[in-house]
Amino acid sequence: MSIQDFDSERLINIGYDSCTASCGKFMVLDHTILDKSSNISGLHVMPLSEACKAYPHVRDELFFKIVDKDKNENTQLAARSPVVGYYVLVDEGVKIEEPLQAAFLFGTDGDVQVIHNIIELKEGAELNIVNGCTTAHNCGAGRHIGVTETYLGKDSSLGYTMLHNWGSTMEVFPVGATVVGEGAKYISNYVAMTSVKNIVSCPVAYVKEHGSARFYSIIYAREPSFFDTGAKVVLEGDGASGEIISRVVSEGGTVISRQMLSGDVKGTLGHMECSGLLLNDRGVIHSIPELRGAHPDINLSHEAALGKISDEELSYLMTRGLTEEQARSLIIRGFLDLRIEGLPKKVQMLVDEIIDRSLGGTI
């Protein structure tokens, strides 16, 4: 298997576009690193295996320190496997506007791809990462395990966008954890618009004093896809805040949406919501919101809503000259239109384009 088995459209659909300006790139095919580069002073992009040798603190203080290697059989396998993935470091005070593009490509039938990434932002640093995953057009069954550990220094900011374009026979198990330092900001965006056998993922963020963590997800579950996804935010410091928002559409697929906010100290603030749209009677959306309070001076809230496309909206749009199919597509697109505060315009436009291409049938 080679990069020639991945047409340019598949790479564009996960945000890895050679024509788009970026601050750096990283690409893996199965377990082979094909590309690694940095175009900005103060941004370091290298294989994690090399970083563990070059920077002792990566191995001693960051590697499998916030993800438990014994958590389950997937993390245990990752701990035993050769280290393949990236280490991204942004030096203190370095603020980067253009996104870092990363791609993880799966091309070997029946194989298991194991990835381990570590991201470290020093005090006052800013970065956006667009992380895309896909398979070759002729790829069969396989399993992807991805471990990501993220460490944000004081007053730093990271936008992390994950774009999944797996095949209908793939099993996917991302495991992520983030330490959000004092006054730091973390924005996680997850977009999955194509069929997959199953995806199981529930990343966690530990938020320190006056830091914030926000998780946004957009899932379009086609039959017979299975998603068990969500996020957990643990508010550990005074004035810490968290937000978890998901938009789910089921066209015959099953989605379990797990969301948890934990307020452990005074002055913490959090909100979460899950909105689901069922397009037929073959799909299932199961929303599981959970709040945990361990101090009386906290403010945590949640809301959830599941339903179908409104007949009134459909009728109204059809009276304006749209066909039923056009009207349904317009309503679904509006439902998935999640404006993300603080997300760079270029990344928001990329997310919007991928949603439009998927609903238009070009993905």
Summary of the structure (lengths in Angstrom):
residues: 363
radius of gyration: 20.0
end to end distance: 21.7
largest distance: 66.2
contacts: 1343
relative contact order: 0.11
helix: 18%
strand: 47%
